[in-house]
Amino acid sequence: MSDDDNELISQLHNETAKLPWHELERHFARGSVIKVVNGLDLIKVAVALTKDDKAGLEKWLADGTVSNASIDDAKIWHECSTQFWTVVVAPWVLVQPIDNKLDS
């Protein structure tokens, strides 16, 4: 891994935040929320988006581990007041639901 990659990873880690769904709804309304399933490294996806890694992104999109947030997702997240790990890779907001059982 290059120094540039390490710097990018560090920067993305520093820009990661926990946010509740109600603070993300306006981004969803703009169509800019990307869902990353638990178990997939959120920063790895952010790096792939930043570096335009089409092969990696296409794989995740094909297997469903990365996808556009759907209206059904938004309804569930709203009803459950879901908390997320988030990182912005403009114009996208990557979100990963926090599994409270694992996030103590």
N, C-alpha and C positions, 0 to 999 in steps of 0.2 A: 504494500500500500504506500502511495506517495505521500509526501508532506502535505500536498494540496488536498488529498483525500482526508487525511487526518484532521486538517484544519476545517474542512467542510463538515465532517462528522462532529467535531467539537462545537462548531457554530450552531449546527442543527440541534444538538443536545441542549445548548444554552437557550434556544428559542422554543423548546418544548414546554408545554404548560398543561396543567389539569384545568378543564373547563366543564361547566354543566351545559347540558343541551340547550337550555334557553339562551345562552350566550352565542350559540352556534346557528340558531335557527335562521338568522338573516343571511348567513352564508349559504345555507341550504336553499333558501328562496332564490338566490342568485345562481344556483346550480353548481356551486364550487366545492361541495363537500365530497371528499373521497373517503370511503370506509376501508379500513385495514383490519382484517380479522385478528383476534387474539392469537398469539403464537407466532405471528410474523413480525419481525423487527420493524417498528415504525420508522426508525431512522434509516434503515436500509432502503425502504421504499422512498423516503424523502430524497436520499442520495440518488437513487435511480431516476426520479423525476428531474432533479436538478441537472443531472448529467445526460438526460435524454436517452436513457438506456432502454431502447425500444424492445429488445429481446426479453429482458427481465420483466418489464411492465406487461408485455403481451402474455407472458407465461402466467403472471399473477391474475391478470384479467380473465384469461381463459379458464383458470382453475377456481375463480371466484374468491380468491383470498384478498383481492383488491377490486373495488367496484365503486361506481357512483352510488351515493346514498339514495335510497328509494323513498317514496312517500310512505310506504309501509314501515321502513326503518324509522323515519321521522316520527310517525305516530307512536310507535312503541317507545322510542327514546323520550318523547314528550310525556307520555303516560307514566313512565318509570322514573322520570327525572334523572336520566342516565348521566354519569360523569365520564369524561373522556381524557385520554392523553391526546394532545393536539400538537401539530407543527404546521406552519405555513410554508408552502412552496408556491409562491404567487404564480398564477391566480388561485391555486388550489389550497384548501384547508384539509389536511389529512387528519382523520379522527380514528381513534381506536378505543372502543368501550373498555372501561376499567372493570376488571373482574374483582369485585370487592373481597371475595374469598381469598384472592391471591395478593391483594394490595393492602396488606395490613401494616 
